[in-house]
């Protein structure tokens, strides 16, 4: 058995058109599918729009708009980077132009952050999600090698010492 890659990640959105403007018009991810769901797989009536935005590798970011009383219990709030963010890879030379583009459109824009193996900038989308555009540094792959970085040992040490 194998997991071949990411097909899509799905998130809630406040408004499908507002979300489309950010992901398609601003980020340049084409809207490749949108369909209405009128019944859940358990047979409950609903009214939801599911939309998909494709990246160059074929994977997608997807959104569900759930209007009315069905969607009223979902809390949209600005997410902290540690809680939820979507990181998308871009060439390093594109970070500064992306920053300028975000600022010129009045989109909350932060960065460039030095994360040792990557450099990143951050936007906030209309739903409160943090969108990170990240560029790999030349030593990225070496730093992501678990044989060299001792990822499992670090996790085990964390488990033994983290506060309760």
PyMOL commands that set and color helices and strands:
alter all, ss='L'
color gray80, all
select helices_A, chain A and resi 16-26+68-71+94-104+140-143+146-149+151-161
alter helices_A, ss='H'
color red, helices_A
select strands_A, chain A and resi 8-13+30-39+45-54+60-65+85-89+109-114+118-124+130-136
alter strands_A, ss='S'
color yellow, strands_A
deselect
rebuild
show_as cartoon
